[in-house]
Amino acid sequence: MATVTLTGENFEKTVTDNSIVIVDFWATWCGPCRQFGPIFESVSNNHTDIVFGKVDTDAEQQLAVAAQIQSIPTLMAFRDGVAVFRQSGSLPAAALEDLIQQIRDLDMDQVRAEIAGTQG
């Protein structure tokens, strides 16, 4: 699956309506972002059941602020509507593939229990 452009209008619906969503926050002027883009696109082709979204932080400044993006590229991953990963900097393809497997392997009942425990 090719990457999709995420905006303030479709971000929340995309995250909540799909099992796994991986988001690349980037900008056109960012060298590391331009290096990571083809890796992100290539890996997306290996996982047609996952939504790979891109947020242009210049075009979607409010969304970047809401997501508390401090530096780019920043990669975020959501599983069942829950943010389960966040890291600034680009990843090599093998590390991104490994991350995807870790997200697939998560016990979401345990993740939700941990979140409930930290909020209670």
PDB file as gemmi writes it, atoms N, CA and C in Angstrom:
CRYST1    1.000    1.000    1.000  90.00  90.00  90.00 P 1                      
ATOM      1  N   MET A   1       0.846  -1.179   0.000  1.00  0.00           N  
ATOM      2  CA  MET A   1       0.000   0.000   0.000  1.00  0.00           C  
ATOM      3  C   MET A   1       0.889   1.239   0.000  1.00  0.00           C  
ATOM      4  N   ALA A   2       0.571   2.166  -0.849  1.00  0.00           N  
ATOM      5  CA  ALA A   2       1.312   3.418  -0.875  1.00  0.00           C  
ATOM      6  C   ALA A   2       0.975   4.229   0.375  1.00  0.00           C  
ATOM      7  N   THR A   3       1.828   5.176   0.661  1.00  0.00           N  
ATOM      8  CA  THR A   3       1.576   6.021   1.823  1.00  0.00           C  
ATOM      9  C   THR A   3       0.403   6.963   1.532  1.00  0.00           C  
ATOM     10  N   VAL A   4      -0.248   7.396   2.603  1.00  0.00           N  
ATOM     11  CA  VAL A   4      -1.363   8.333   2.476  1.00  0.00           C  
ATOM     12  C   VAL A   4      -0.995   9.628   3.193  1.00  0.00           C  
ATOM     13  N   THR A   5      -1.516  10.713   2.691  1.00  0.00           N  
ATOM     14  CA  THR A   5      -1.293  12.009   3.319  1.00  0.00           C  
ATOM     15  C   THR A   5      -2.298  12.185   4.441  1.00  0.00           C  
ATOM     16  N   LEU A   6      -1.793  12.471   5.621  1.00  0.00           N  
ATOM     17  CA  LEU A   6      -2.664  12.710   6.766  1.00  0.00           C  
ATOM     18  C   LEU A   6      -2.732  14.203   7.050  1.00  0.00           C  
ATOM     19  N   THR A   7      -3.937  14.656   7.371  1.00  0.00           N  
ATOM     20  CA  THR A   7      -4.184  16.065   7.650  1.00  0.00           C  
ATOM     21  C   THR A   7      -4.972  16.171   8.951  1.00  0.00           C  
ATOM     22  N   GLY A   8      -5.171  17.377   9.390  1.00  0.00           N  
ATOM     23  CA  GLY A   8      -5.992  17.602  10.571  1.00  0.00           C  
ATOM     24  C   GLY A   8      -7.392  17.043  10.398  1.00  0.00           C  
ATOM     25  N   GLU A   9      -7.877  16.997   9.162  1.00  0.00           N  
ATOM     26  CA  GLU A   9      -9.227  16.513   8.887  1.00  0.00           C  
ATOM     27  C   GLU A   9      -9.347  14.994   8.948  1.00  0.00           C  
ATOM     28  N   ASN A  10      -8.301  14.260   8.544  1.00  0.00           N  
ATOM     29  CA  ASN A  10      -8.439  12.793   8.463  1.00  0.00           C  
ATOM     30  C   ASN A  10      -7.572  12.018   9.445  1.00  0.00           C  
ATOM     31  N   PHE A  11      -6.737  12.698  10.228  1.00  0.00           N  
ATOM     32  CA  PHE A  11      -5.793  12.010  11.107  1.00  0.00           C  
ATOM     33  C   PHE A  11      -6.499  11.123  12.126  1.00  0.00           C  
ATOM     34  N   GLU A  12      -7.390  11.698  12.917  1.00  0.00           N  
ATOM     35  CA  GLU A  12      -8.027  10.937  13.993  1.00  0.00           C  
ATOM     36  C   GLU A  12      -8.839   9.763  13.452  1.00  0.00           C  
ATOM     37  N   LYS A  13      -9.596   9.988  12.375  1.00  0.00           N  
ATOM     38  CA  LYS A  13     -10.404   8.915  11.792  1.00  0.00           C  
ATOM     39  C   LYS A  13      -9.510   7.791  11.266  1.00  0.00           C  
ATOM     40  N   THR A  14      -8.404   8.157  10.651  1.00  0.00           N  
ATOM     41  CA  THR A  14      -7.470   7.150  10.132  1.00  0.00           C  
ATOM     42  C   THR A  14      -6.912   6.302  11.265  1.00  0.00           C  
ATOM     43  N   VAL A  15      -6.509   6.954  12.354  1.00  0.00           N  
ATOM     44  CA  VAL A  15      -5.923   6.240  13.494  1.00  0.00           C  
ATOM     45  C   VAL A  15      -6.953   5.335  14.170  1.00  0.00           C  
ATOM     46  N   THR A  16      -8.182   5.804  14.308  1.00  0.00           N  
ATOM     47  CA  THR A  16      -9.190   5.018  15.026  1.00  0.00           C  
ATOM     48  C   THR A  16      -9.849   3.950  14.149  1.00  0.00           C  
ATOM     49  N   ASP A  17      -9.864   4.130  12.832  1.00  0.00           N  
ATOM     50  CA  ASP A  17     -10.551   3.188  11.944  1.00  0.00           C  
ATOM     51  C   ASP A  17      -9.662   2.058  11.431  1.00  0.00           C  
ATOM     52  N   ASN A  18      -8.378   2.062  11.772  1.00  0.00           N  
ATOM     53  CA  ASN A  18      -7.458   1.050  11.256  1.00  0.00           C  
ATOM     54  C   ASN A  18      -6.711   0.392  12.408  1.00  0.00           C  
ATOM     55  N   SER A  19      -6.417  -0.889  12.244  1.00  0.00           N  
ATOM     56  CA  SER A  19      -5.754  -1.648  13.300  1.00  0.00           C  
ATOM     57  C   SER A  19      -4.361  -1.101  13.610  1.00  0.00           C  
ATOM     58  N   ILE A  20      -3.551  -0.911  12.564  1.00  0.00           N  
ATOM     59  CA  ILE A  20      -2.199  -0.385  12.751  1.00  0.00           C  
ATOM     60  C   ILE A  20      -1.987   0.787  11.794  1.00  0.00           C  
ATOM     61  N   VAL A  21      -1.507   1.889  12.343  1.00  0.00           N  
ATOM     62  CA  VAL A  21      -1.188   3.075  11.548  1.00  0.00           C  
ATOM     63  C   VAL A  21       0.207   3.548  11.957  1.00  0.00           C  
ATOM     64  N   ILE A  22       1.067   3.716  10.977  1.00  0.00           N  
ATOM     65  CA  ILE A  22       2.407   4.226  11.220  1.00  0.00           C  
ATOM     66  C   ILE A  22       2.500   5.582  10.527  1.00  0.00           C  
ATOM     67  N   VAL A  23       2.938   6.586  11.287  1.00  0.00           N  
ATOM     68  CA  VAL A  23       2.912   7.956  10.797  1.00  0.00           C  
ATOM     69  C   VAL A  23       4.321   8.540  10.784  1.00  0.00           C  
ATOM     70  N   ASP A  24       4.681   9.117   9.653  1.00  0.00           N  
ATOM     71  CA  ASP A  24       5.953   9.818   9.477  1.00  0.00           C  
ATOM     72  C   ASP A  24       5.661  11.317   9.452  1.00  0.00           C  
ATOM     73  N   PHE A  25       6.125  12.041  10.485  1.00  0.00           N  
ATOM     74  CA  PHE A  25       6.035  13.502  10.505  1.00  0.00           C  
ATOM     75  C   PHE A  25       7.308  14.026   9.846  1.00  0.00           C  
ATOM     76  N   TRP A  26       7.168  14.833   8.807  1.00  0.00           N  
ATOM     77  CA  TRP A  26       8.305  15.225   7.990  1.00  0.00           C  
ATOM     78  C   TRP A  26       8.102  16.637   7.438  1.00  0.00           C  
ATOM     79  N   ALA A  27       9.115  17.150   6.736  1.00  0.00           N  
ATOM     80  CA  ALA A  27       9.022  18.416   6.009  1.00  0.00           C  
ATOM     81  C   ALA A  27       9.933  18.348   4.788  1.00  0.00           C  
ATOM     82  N   THR A  28       9.585  19.095   3.756  1.00  0.00           N  
ATOM     83  CA  THR A  28      10.335  19.042   2.498  1.00  0.00           C  
ATOM     84  C   THR A  28      11.761  19.541   2.649  1.00  0.00           C  
ATOM     85  N   TRP A  29      12.005  20.479   3.554  1.00  0.00           N  
ATOM     86  CA  TRP A  29      13.332  21.072   3.720  1.00  0.00           C  
ATOM     87  C   TRP A  29      14.263  20.216   4.589  1.00  0.00           C  
ATOM     88  N   CYS A  30      13.754  19.131   5.156  1.00  0.00           N  
ATOM     89  CA  CYS A  30      14.497  18.306   6.115  1.00  0.00           C  
ATOM     90  C   CYS A  30      15.259  17.193   5.388  1.00  0.00           C  
ATOM     91  N   GLY A  31      16.600  17.278   5.411  1.00  0.00           N  
ATOM     92  CA  GLY A  31      17.430  16.266   4.750  1.00  0.00           C  
ATOM     93  C   GLY A  31      17.186  14.849   5.246  1.00  0.00           C  
ATOM     94  N   PRO A  32      17.226  14.611   6.570  1.00  0.00           N  
ATOM     95  CA  PRO A  32      16.947  13.255   7.060  1.00  0.00           C  
ATOM     96  C   PRO A  32      15.549  12.764   6.678  1.00  0.00           C  
ATOM     97  N   CYS A  33      14.592  13.682   6.591  1.00  0.00           N  
ATOM     98  CA  CYS A  33      13.233  13.299   6.180  1.00  0.00           C  
ATOM     99  C   CYS A  33      13.238  12.804   4.734  1.00  0.00           C  
ATOM    100  N   ARG A  34      13.975  13.508   3.880  1.00  0.00           N  
ATOM    101  CA  ARG A  34      14.048  13.114   2.464  1.00  0.00           C  
ATOM    102  C   ARG A  34      14.762  11.776   2.311  1.00  0.00           C  
ATOM    103  N   GLN A  35      15.727  11.485   3.194  1.00  0.00           N  
ATOM    104  CA  GLN A  35      16.414  10.191   3.147  1.00  0.00           C  
ATOM    105  C   GLN A  35      15.497   9.068   3.624  1.00  0.00           C  
ATOM    106  N   PHE A  36      14.681   9.353   4.657  1.00  0.00           N  
ATOM    107  CA  PHE A  36      13.818   8.331   5.234  1.00  0.00           C  
ATOM    108  C   PHE A  36      12.588   8.063   4.366  1.00  0.00           C  
ATOM    109  N   GLY A  37      12.127   9.051   3.619  1.00  0.00           N  
ATOM    110  CA  GLY A  37      10.910   8.917   2.811  1.00  0.00           C  
ATOM    111  C   GLY A  37      10.877   7.674   1.932  1.00  0.00           C  
ATOM    112  N   PRO A  38      11.907   7.423   1.124  1.00  0.00           N  
ATOM    113  CA  PRO A  38      11.892   6.226   0.270  1.00  0.00           C  
ATOM    114  C   PRO A  38      11.889   4.917   1.066  1.00  0.00           C  
ATOM    115  N   ILE A  39      12.540   4.901   2.229  1.00  0.00           N  
ATOM    116  CA  ILE A  39      12.534   3.708   3.087  1.00  0.00           C  
ATOM    117  C   ILE A  39      11.111   3.458   3.578  1.00  0.00           C  
ATOM    118  N   PHE A  40      10.464   4.516   4.068  1.00  0.00           N  
ATOM    119  CA  PHE A  40       9.100   4.426   4.568  1.00  0.00           C  
ATOM    120  C   PHE A  40       8.162   3.925   3.468  1.00  0.00           C  
ATOM    121  N   GLU A  41       8.299   4.489   2.265  1.00  0.00           N  
ATOM    122  CA  GLU A  41       7.475   4.108   1.120  1.00  0.00           C  
ATOM    123  C   GLU A  41       7.717   2.641   0.747  1.00  0.00           C  
ATOM    124  N   SER A  42       8.982   2.239   0.702  1.00  0.00           N  
ATOM    125  CA  SER A  42       9.332   0.874   0.326  1.00  0.00           C  
ATOM    126  C   SER A  42       8.761  -0.148   1.317  1.00  0.00           C  
ATOM    127  N   VAL A  43       8.939   0.110   2.612  1.00  0.00           N  
ATOM    128  CA  VAL A  43       8.428  -0.807   3.634  1.00  0.00           C  
ATOM    129  C   VAL A  43       6.904  -0.858   3.593  1.00  0.00           C  
ATOM    130  N   SER A  44       6.272   0.264   3.258  1.00  0.00           N  
ATOM    131  CA  SER A  44       4.802   0.278   3.194  1.00  0.00           C  
ATOM    132  C   SER A  44       4.290  -0.724   2.156  1.00  0.00           C  
ATOM    133  N   ASN A  45       5.050  -0.945   1.102  1.00  0.00           N  
ATOM    134  CA  ASN A  45       4.643  -1.892   0.067  1.00  0.00           C  
ATOM    135  C   ASN A  45       4.653  -3.338   0.559  1.00  0.00           C  
ATOM    136  N   ASN A  46       5.368  -3.614   1.643  1.00  0.00           N  
ATOM    137  CA  ASN A  46       5.453  -4.971   2.196  1.00  0.00           C  
ATOM    138  C   ASN A  46       4.306  -5.285   3.150  1.00  0.00           C  
ATOM    139  N   HIS A  47       3.512  -4.286   3.514  1.00  0.00           N  
ATOM    140  CA  HIS A  47       2.491  -4.460   4.559  1.00  0.00           C  
ATOM    141  C   HIS A  47       1.182  -3.800   4.134  1.00  0.00           C  
ATOM    142  N   THR A  48       0.453  -4.478   3.270  1.00  0.00           N  
ATOM    143  CA  THR A  48      -0.769  -3.890   2.716  1.00  0.00           C  
ATOM    144  C   THR A  48      -1.888  -3.773   3.744  1.00  0.00           C  
ATOM    145  N   ASP A  49      -1.741  -4.427   4.892  1.00  0.00           N  
ATOM    146  CA  ASP A  49      -2.766  -4.371   5.929  1.00  0.00           C  
ATOM    147  C   ASP A  49      -2.535  -3.221   6.912  1.00  0.00           C  
ATOM    148  N   ILE A  50      -1.465  -2.473   6.734  1.00  0.00           N  
ATOM    149  CA  ILE A  50      -1.123  -1.369   7.628  1.00  0.00           C  
ATOM    150  C   ILE A  50      -1.250  -0.060   6.865  1.00  0.00           C  
ATOM    151  N   VAL A  51      -1.751   0.975   7.541  1.00  0.00           N  
ATOM    152  CA  VAL A  51      -1.793   2.303   6.934  1.00  0.00           C  
ATOM    153  C   VAL A  51      -0.483   3.018   7.267  1.00  0.00           C  
ATOM    154  N   PHE A  52       0.209   3.470   6.247  1.00  0.00           N  
ATOM    155  CA  PHE A  52       1.414   4.276   6.389  1.00  0.00           C  
ATOM    156  C   PHE A  52       1.046   5.697   5.996  1.00  0.00           C  
ATOM    157  N   GLY A  53       1.040   6.579   6.989  1.00  0.00           N  
ATOM    158  CA  GLY A  53       0.634   7.950   6.739  1.00  0.00           C  
ATOM    159  C   GLY A  53       1.787   8.914   6.888  1.00  0.00           C  
ATOM    160  N   LYS A  54       1.711  10.006   6.139  1.00  0.00           N  
ATOM    161  CA  LYS A  54       2.735  11.048   6.210  1.00  0.00           C  
ATOM    162  C   LYS A  54       2.059  12.365   6.559  1.00  0.00           C  
ATOM    163  N   VAL A  55       2.681  13.096   7.491  1.00  0.00           N  
ATOM    164  CA  VAL A  55       2.194  14.411   7.882  1.00  0.00           C  
ATOM    165  C   VAL A  55       3.274  15.431   7.549  1.00  0.00           C  
ATOM    166  N   ASP A  56       2.973  16.323   6.616  1.00  0.00           N  
ATOM    167  CA  ASP A  56       3.874  17.422   6.291  1.00  0.00           C  
ATOM    168  C   ASP A  56       3.721  18.467   7.393  1.00  0.00           C  
ATOM    169  N   THR A  57       4.739  18.597   8.236  1.00  0.00           N  
ATOM    170  CA  THR A  57       4.626  19.464   9.411  1.00  0.00           C  
ATOM    171  C   THR A  57       4.518  20.946   9.043  1.00  0.00           C  
ATOM    172  N   ASP A  58       4.957  21.319   7.850  1.00  0.00           N  
ATOM    173  CA  ASP A  58       4.784  22.705   7.407  1.00  0.00           C  
ATOM    174  C   ASP A  58       3.331  22.965   7.019  1.00  0.00           C  
ATOM    175  N   ALA A  59       2.731  22.039   6.299  1.00  0.00           N  
ATOM    176  CA  ALA A  59       1.349  22.200   5.854  1.00  0.00           C  
ATOM    177  C   ALA A  59       0.355  21.948   6.983  1.00  0.00           C  
ATOM    178  N   GLU A  60       0.732  21.109   7.938  1.00  0.00           N  
ATOM    179  CA  GLU A  60      -0.169  20.710   9.029  1.00  0.00           C  
ATOM    180  C   GLU A  60       0.425  21.099  10.379  1.00  0.00           C  
ATOM    181  N   GLN A  61       0.693  22.386  10.548  1.00  0.00           N  
ATOM    182  CA  GLN A  61       1.346  22.857  11.768  1.00  0.00           C  
ATOM    183  C   GLN A  61       0.516  22.582  13.027  1.00  0.00           C  
ATOM    184  N   GLN A  62      -0.798  22.747  12.940  1.00  0.00           N  
ATOM    185  CA  GLN A  62      -1.639  22.488  14.122  1.00  0.00           C  
ATOM    186  C   GLN A  62      -1.579  21.020  14.524  1.00  0.00           C  
ATOM    187  N   LEU A  63      -1.565  20.129  13.552  1.00  0.00           N  
ATOM    188  CA  LEU A  63      -1.472  18.700  13.827  1.00  0.00           C  
ATOM    189  C   LEU A  63      -0.114  18.367  14.452  1.00  0.00           C  
ATOM    190  N   ALA A  64       0.946  18.980  13.949  1.00  0.00           N  
ATOM    191  CA  ALA A  64       2.283  18.752  14.506  1.00  0.00           C  
ATOM    192  C   ALA A  64       2.346  19.240  15.951  1.00  0.00           C  
ATOM    193  N   VAL A  65       1.726  20.375  16.242  1.00  0.00           N  
ATOM    194  CA  VAL A  65       1.695  20.896  17.613  1.00  0.00           C  
ATOM    195  C   VAL A  65       0.892  19.957  18.503  1.00  0.00           C  
ATOM    196  N   ALA A  66      -0.262  19.515  18.015  1.00  0.00           N  
ATOM    197  CA  ALA A  66      -1.112  18.611  18.797  1.00  0.00           C  
ATOM    198  C   ALA A  66      -0.391  17.308  19.111  1.00  0.00           C  
ATOM    199  N   ALA A  67       0.442  16.841  18.177  1.00  0.00           N  
ATOM    200  CA  ALA A  67       1.205  15.601  18.377  1.00  0.00           C  
ATOM    201  C   ALA A  67       2.511  15.855  19.129  1.00  0.00           C  
ATOM    202  N   GLN A  68       2.746  17.098  19.511  1.00  0.00           N  
ATOM    203  CA  GLN A  68       3.942  17.486  20.264  1.00  0.00           C  
ATOM    204  C   GLN A  68       5.229  17.106  19.530  1.00  0.00           C  
ATOM    205  N   ILE A  69       5.258  17.379  18.238  1.00  0.00           N  
ATOM    206  CA  ILE A  69       6.443  17.093  17.434  1.00  0.00           C  
ATOM    207  C   ILE A  69       7.492  18.165  17.712  1.00  0.00           C  
ATOM    208  N   GLN A  70       8.649  17.745  18.204  1.00  0.00           N  
ATOM    209  CA  GLN A  70       9.737  18.643  18.544  1.00  0.00           C  
ATOM    210  C   GLN A  70      10.833  18.645  17.473  1.00  0.00           C  
ATOM    211  N   SER A  71      11.018  17.513  16.821  1.00  0.00           N  
ATOM    212  CA  SER A  71      12.020  17.403  15.766  1.00  0.00           C  
ATOM    213  C   SER A  71      11.501  16.430  14.716  1.00  0.00           C  
ATOM    214  N   ILE A  72      12.073  16.539  13.520  1.00  0.00           N  
ATOM    215  CA  ILE A  72      11.635  15.670  12.431  1.00  0.00           C  
ATOM    216  C   ILE A  72      12.860  15.042  11.774  1.00  0.00           C  
ATOM    217  N   PRO A  73      12.709  13.880  11.178  1.00  0.00           N  
ATOM    218  CA  PRO A  73      11.461  13.123  11.159  1.00  0.00           C  
ATOM    219  C   PRO A  73      11.126  12.539  12.531  1.00  0.00           C  
ATOM    220  N   THR A  74       9.848  12.419  12.795  1.00  0.00           N  
ATOM    221  CA  THR A  74       9.374  11.694  13.969  1.00  0.00           C  
ATOM    222  C   THR A  74       8.428  10.617  13.471  1.00  0.00           C  
ATOM    223  N   LEU A  75       8.639   9.417  13.963  1.00  0.00           N  
ATOM    224  CA  LEU A  75       7.811   8.278  13.597  1.00  0.00           C  
ATOM    225  C   LEU A  75       6.916   7.944  14.778  1.00  0.00           C  
ATOM    226  N   MET A  76       5.619   7.822  14.517  1.00  0.00           N  
ATOM    227  CA  MET A  76       4.667   7.399  15.541  1.00  0.00           C  
ATOM    228  C   MET A  76       3.917   6.185  15.013  1.00  0.00           C  
ATOM    229  N   ALA A  77       3.540   5.302  15.937  1.00  0.00           N  
ATOM    230  CA  ALA A  77       2.761   4.128  15.550  1.00  0.00           C  
ATOM    231  C   ALA A  77       1.569   4.005  16.483  1.00  0.00           C  
ATOM    232  N   PHE A  78       0.446   3.629  15.903  1.00  0.00           N  
ATOM    233  CA  PHE A  78      -0.799   3.436  16.641  1.00  0.00           C  
ATOM    234  C   PHE A  78      -1.300   2.032  16.376  1.00  0.00           C  
ATOM    235  N   ARG A  79      -1.789   1.395  17.427  1.00  0.00           N  
ATOM    236  CA  ARG A  79      -2.414   0.083  17.287  1.00  0.00           C  
ATOM    237  C   ARG A  79      -3.760   0.156  17.984  1.00  0.00           C  
ATOM    238  N   ASP A  80      -4.810  -0.154  17.269  1.00  0.00           N  
ATOM    239  CA  ASP A  80      -6.178  -0.098  17.798  1.00  0.00           C  
ATOM    240  C   ASP A  80      -6.472   1.268  18.409  1.00  0.00           C  
ATOM    241  N   GLY A  81      -5.984   2.327  17.754  1.00  0.00           N  
ATOM    242  CA  GLY A  81      -6.239   3.687  18.199  1.00  0.00           C  
ATOM    243  C   GLY A  81      -5.374   4.175  19.341  1.00  0.00           C  
ATOM    244  N   VAL A  82      -4.436   3.351  19.803  1.00  0.00           N  
ATOM    245  CA  VAL A  82      -3.574   3.695  20.938  1.00  0.00           C  
ATOM    246  C   VAL A  82      -2.160   3.968  20.421  1.00  0.00           C  
ATOM    247  N   ALA A  83      -1.587   5.095  20.828  1.00  0.00           N  
ATOM    248  CA  ALA A  83      -0.202   5.386  20.468  1.00  0.00           C  
ATOM    249  C   ALA A  83       0.708   4.408  21.207  1.00  0.00           C  
ATOM    250  N   VAL A  84       1.482   3.619  20.453  1.00  0.00           N  
ATOM    251  CA  VAL A  84       2.332   2.593  21.064  1.00  0.00           C  
ATOM    252  C   VAL A  84       3.816   2.808  20.791  1.00  0.00           C  
ATOM    253  N   PHE A  85       4.151   3.791  19.947  1.00  0.00           N  
ATOM    254  CA  PHE A  85       5.559   4.039  19.628  1.00  0.00           C  
ATOM    255  C   PHE A  85       5.722   5.471  19.178  1.00  0.00           C  
ATOM    256  N   ARG A  86       6.861   6.057  19.559  1.00  0.00           N  
ATOM    257  CA  ARG A  86       7.208   7.407  19.109  1.00  0.00           C  
ATOM    258  C   ARG A  86       8.720   7.538  19.192  1.00  0.00           C  
ATOM    259  N   GLN A  87       9.336   7.982  18.096  1.00  0.00           N  
ATOM    260  CA  GLN A  87      10.785   8.177  18.078  1.00  0.00           C  
ATOM    261  C   GLN A  87      11.144   9.193  17.010  1.00  0.00           C  
ATOM    262  N   SER A  88      12.023  10.101  17.372  1.00  0.00           N  
ATOM    263  CA  SER A  88      12.550  11.048  16.394  1.00  0.00           C  
ATOM    264  C   SER A  88      13.747  10.431  15.704  1.00  0.00           C  
ATOM    265  N   GLY A  89      13.937  10.812  14.450  1.00  0.00           N  
ATOM    266  CA  GLY A  89      15.052  10.292  13.667  1.00  0.00           C  
ATOM    267  C   GLY A  89      14.584   9.218  12.705  1.00  0.00           C  
ATOM    268  N   SER A  90      15.377   9.001  11.680  1.00  0.00           N  
ATOM    269  CA  SER A  90      14.999   7.998  10.686  1.00  0.00           C  
ATOM    270  C   SER A  90      15.473   6.612  11.116  1.00  0.00           C  
ATOM    271  N   LEU A  91      14.869   5.617  10.518  1.00  0.00           N  
ATOM    272  CA  LEU A  91      15.222   4.224  10.798  1.00  0.00           C  
ATOM    273  C   LEU A  91      15.653   3.545   9.507  1.00  0.00           C  
ATOM    274  N   PRO A  92      16.606   2.631   9.571  1.00  0.00           N  
ATOM    275  CA  PRO A  92      16.871   1.801   8.399  1.00  0.00           C  
ATOM    276  C   PRO A  92      15.694   0.853   8.170  1.00  0.00           C  
ATOM    277  N   ALA A  93      15.582   0.350   6.966  1.00  0.00           N  
ATOM    278  CA  ALA A  93      14.449  -0.511   6.609  1.00  0.00           C  
ATOM    279  C   ALA A  93      14.320  -1.705   7.553  1.00  0.00           C  
ATOM    280  N   ALA A  94      15.434  -2.345   7.896  1.00  0.00           N  
ATOM    281  CA  ALA A  94      15.382  -3.534   8.764  1.00  0.00           C  
ATOM    282  C   ALA A  94      14.815  -3.179  10.142  1.00  0.00           C  
ATOM    283  N   ALA A  95      15.185  -2.007  10.665  1.00  0.00           N  
ATOM    284  CA  ALA A  95      14.677  -1.593  11.976  1.00  0.00           C  
ATOM    285  C   ALA A  95      13.188  -1.268  11.905  1.00  0.00           C  
ATOM    286  N   LEU A  96      12.756  -0.680  10.798  1.00  0.00           N  
ATOM    287  CA  LEU A  96      11.329  -0.390  10.620  1.00  0.00           C  
ATOM    288  C   LEU A  96      10.538  -1.698  10.511  1.00  0.00           C  
ATOM    289  N   GLU A  97      11.072  -2.656   9.797  1.00  0.00           N  
ATOM    290  CA  GLU A  97      10.418  -3.976   9.695  1.00  0.00           C  
ATOM    291  C   GLU A  97      10.324  -4.627  11.076  1.00  0.00           C  
ATOM    292  N   ASP A  98      11.383  -4.538  11.869  1.00  0.00           N  
ATOM    293  CA  ASP A  98      11.389  -5.094  13.218  1.00  0.00           C  
ATOM    294  C   ASP A  98      10.349  -4.401  14.092  1.00  0.00           C  
ATOM    295  N   LEU A  99      10.281  -3.087  13.988  1.00  0.00           N  
ATOM    296  CA  LEU A  99       9.286  -2.323  14.743  1.00  0.00           C  
ATOM    297  C   LEU A  99       7.875  -2.781  14.393  1.00  0.00           C  
ATOM    298  N   ILE A 100       7.610  -2.964  13.117  1.00  0.00           N  
ATOM    299  CA  ILE A 100       6.284  -3.408  12.680  1.00  0.00           C  
ATOM    300  C   ILE A 100       5.936  -4.753  13.306  1.00  0.00           C  
ATOM    301  N   GLN A 101       6.902  -5.678  13.337  1.00  0.00           N  
ATOM    302  CA  GLN A 101       6.642  -6.984  13.944  1.00  0.00           C  
ATOM    303  C   GLN A 101       6.364  -6.840  15.434  1.00  0.00           C  
ATOM    304  N   GLN A 102       7.093  -5.969  16.105  1.00  0.00           N  
ATOM    305  CA  GLN A 102       6.851  -5.740  17.532  1.00  0.00           C  
ATOM    306  C   GLN A 102       5.446  -5.174  17.768  1.00  0.00           C  
ATOM    307  N   ILE A 103       5.016  -4.285  16.897  1.00  0.00           N  
ATOM    308  CA  ILE A 103       3.664  -3.712  17.025  1.00  0.00           C  
ATOM    309  C   ILE A 103       2.615  -4.802  16.805  1.00  0.00           C  
ATOM    310  N   ARG A 104       2.845  -5.650  15.800  1.00  0.00           N  
ATOM    311  CA  ARG A 104       1.913  -6.760  15.542  1.00  0.00           C  
ATOM    312  C   ARG A 104       1.822  -7.702  16.751  1.00  0.00           C  
ATOM    313  N   ASP A 105       2.948  -7.892  17.446  1.00  0.00           N  
ATOM    314  CA  ASP A 105       3.023  -8.849  18.549  1.00  0.00           C  
ATOM    315  C   ASP A 105       2.520  -8.294  19.878  1.00  0.00           C  
ATOM    316  N   LEU A 106       2.215  -7.011  19.936  1.00  0.00           N  
ATOM    317  CA  LEU A 106       1.774  -6.417  21.206  1.00  0.00           C  
ATOM    318  C   LEU A 106       0.512  -7.075  21.744  1.00  0.00           C  
ATOM    319  N   ASP A 107       0.477  -7.257  23.052  1.00  0.00           N  
ATOM    320  CA  ASP A 107      -0.732  -7.700  23.744  1.00  0.00           C  
ATOM    321  C   ASP A 107      -1.492  -6.430  24.119  1.00  0.00           C  
ATOM    322  N   MET A 108      -2.497  -6.086  23.322  1.00  0.00           N  
ATOM    323  CA  MET A 108      -3.185  -4.804  23.510  1.00  0.00           C  
ATOM    324  C   MET A 108      -3.990  -4.762  24.807  1.00  0.00           C  
ATOM    325  N   ASP A 109      -4.441  -5.901  25.315  1.00  0.00           N  
ATOM    326  CA  ASP A 109      -5.121  -5.911  26.618  1.00  0.00           C  
ATOM    327  C   ASP A 109      -4.146  -5.467  27.701  1.00  0.00           C  
ATOM    328  N   GLN A 110      -2.914  -5.956  27.614  1.00  0.00           N  
ATOM    329  CA  GLN A 110      -1.890  -5.565  28.584  1.00  0.00           C  
ATOM    330  C   GLN A 110      -1.540  -4.085  28.429  1.00  0.00           C  
ATOM    331  N   VAL A 111      -1.420  -3.608  27.188  1.00  0.00           N  
ATOM    332  CA  VAL A 111      -1.108  -2.197  26.947  1.00  0.00           C  
ATOM    333  C   VAL A 111      -2.203  -1.310  27.550  1.00  0.00           C  
ATOM    334  N   ARG A 112      -3.463  -1.669  27.304  1.00  0.00           N  
ATOM    335  CA  ARG A 112      -4.571  -0.869  27.852  1.00  0.00           C  
ATOM    336  C   ARG A 112      -4.574  -0.898  29.377  1.00  0.00           C  
ATOM    337  N   ALA A 113      -4.244  -2.051  29.969  1.00  0.00           N  
ATOM    338  CA  ALA A 113      -4.183  -2.155  31.432  1.00  0.00           C  
ATOM    339  C   ALA A 113      -3.070  -1.269  31.987  1.00  0.00           C  
ATOM    340  N   GLU A 114      -1.934  -1.243  31.296  1.00  0.00           N  
ATOM    341  CA  GLU A 114      -0.827  -0.386  31.737  1.00  0.00           C  
ATOM    342  C   GLU A 114      -1.208   1.093  31.635  1.00  0.00           C  
ATOM    343  N   ILE A 115      -1.888   1.462  30.568  1.00  0.00           N  
ATOM    344  CA  ILE A 115      -2.322   2.852  30.396  1.00  0.00           C  
ATOM    345  C   ILE A 115      -3.323   3.212  31.497  1.00  0.00           C  
ATOM    346  N   ALA A 116      -4.258   2.332  31.760  1.00  0.00           N  
ATOM    347  CA  ALA A 116      -5.258   2.575  32.814  1.00  0.00           C  
ATOM    348  C   ALA A 116      -4.578   2.709  34.171  1.00  0.00           C  
ATOM    349  N   GLY A 117      -3.549   1.897  34.406  1.00  0.00           N  
ATOM    350  CA  GLY A 117      -2.831   1.941  35.678  1.00  0.00           C  
ATOM    351  C   GLY A 117      -2.080   3.243  35.872  1.00  0.00           C  
ATOM    352  N   THR A 118      -1.532   3.801  34.797  1.00  0.00           N  
ATOM    353  CA  THR A 118      -0.783   5.051  34.907  1.00  0.00           C  
ATOM    354  C   THR A 118      -1.706   6.252  35.024  1.00  0.00           C  
ATOM    355  N   GLN A 119      -2.939   6.108  34.568  1.00  0.00           N  
ATOM    356  CA  GLN A 119      -3.882   7.226  34.618  1.00  0.00           C  
ATOM    357  C   GLN A 119      -4.709   7.197  35.915  1.00  0.00           C  
ATOM    358  N   GLY A 120      -4.687   6.080  36.629  1.00  0.00           N  
ATOM    359  CA  GLY A 120      -5.548   5.924  37.795  1.00  0.00           C  
ATOM    360  C   GLY A 120      -4.916   6.240  39.047  1.00  0.00           C  
TER     361      GLY A 120                                                      
END                                                                             
